């Protein structure tokens, strides 16, 4: 049986920009970001719905979301960050994934952006630049935490 797209992304079998990973999850940049820093968090094992994850996977997703959000706030100074997950027919990957999205637009416009009904502005930097900036910052944070 062929692996789903989410499994291929999470296990680096497709071209991806990984900013963080551990034994359970992979954090990668969305290929069509709403803003620089828009990240997807995927479990490495095939999971479709949130309730399919075990405790370690669930905790890894949440800890990764905190790490990514902290990085986004520091590097991009957004007005806010939206952290969400779409299940069932609303999951375009057929693989559990969480979005961590920097927000710098009016609240009433976000729904239109998120559901593809509005123009997405060009991010302030390329995916390659975002990848380098976020991965560097995350690695620094992790090194500091290991020293403390």
Buried (B, 14 or more C-beta within 10 A) or exposed (E): EEBBBBBBBBBEEBEBBBBBBEEBBBBBBBEEBBBBBBBBBBBBBBBBEBEEBEEEBBEBBBBBBEBBBBBBBEBBEBEBBBBEBBEEEEBEBEBBBBBBBBBBBEEEEBEEBBEEEBEEEEBEBEBEEBBBBBBEBBEEBEEEEEEE
